[in-house]
Amino acid sequence: MLSWTRRHIATLLLIVTGLAAGAVTALSDIDEVVPWGHELGIGVSQLAFAFVGAYIFNWLIVERPRRRH
């Protein structure tokens, strides 16, 4: 199990990041519980979308050509 986790750590991070981005997007219409909740949500969603973009870029530029060769 541990070796599988080490090989797929990027995929696991992508799933967690996707869930975080989805949660922030789903909760964006709900009023804030804490005064800085909106700003925290913006920061989390921007980081999540940046990670997803980096993952896709890595897959296109690095992983696909490596598998082809």
N, C-alpha and C positions, 0 to 999 in steps of 0.2 A: 504493500500500500504506500509506503514511504517513497519508494523509487518511482511509482506512478505519479505521485504528487510532485516530486522534483522535476520530472519530465514535462509535466503539464501545468507548471506554476503560472505561466503567462495566460493560459486559458482560464484557470481558476480566478486569476485577478480580473480578467475580462468579464467573467460572469458576475463577480462581486461589484465591479464598477458599473456594469450595466444595470444591476439591481439598484445601486445607489442613484444613478441618473434617473431611472424610472420612478423611484420613490420621490425624489426631489420634484420631478415633473408632475407627478400625481398629487403631491401635497402643495403645489404652488398656489392653488386657489383657496386654501384654508388659512384663516387668520393666524397670526404669529402667537405663539405661547410665550416666547422670550423676546425681548426687544431687538436682539440681533439675529433672529432666526432667518429673516429674508436674506441678509448678507451672507450668512453661513450657507444657506441653500444655493445661492448664486456661485459661491466659491466651490462648493462640492460638485455642482453640476458642470462647471467649466473644467475642473480637473478630470471629471469622469469622461466628458466628451473629448478632451485632449488625449487621454489614455486610449480611448477607443480609436481615435484617428491615428495615433502612433502604432497601435497594434495592427490596424489595417495596412498602413504604410509598410511596416516591417514584413507583413505577410506577402505583400505584392513585390517588394524590392528584394527581400532576402530569402524567404522561405520557398516561394514558388520556383525561382531559378535554381536553388540548391537541390530541390527534389527532381527537377528536370535533368540535372547532370548526375 
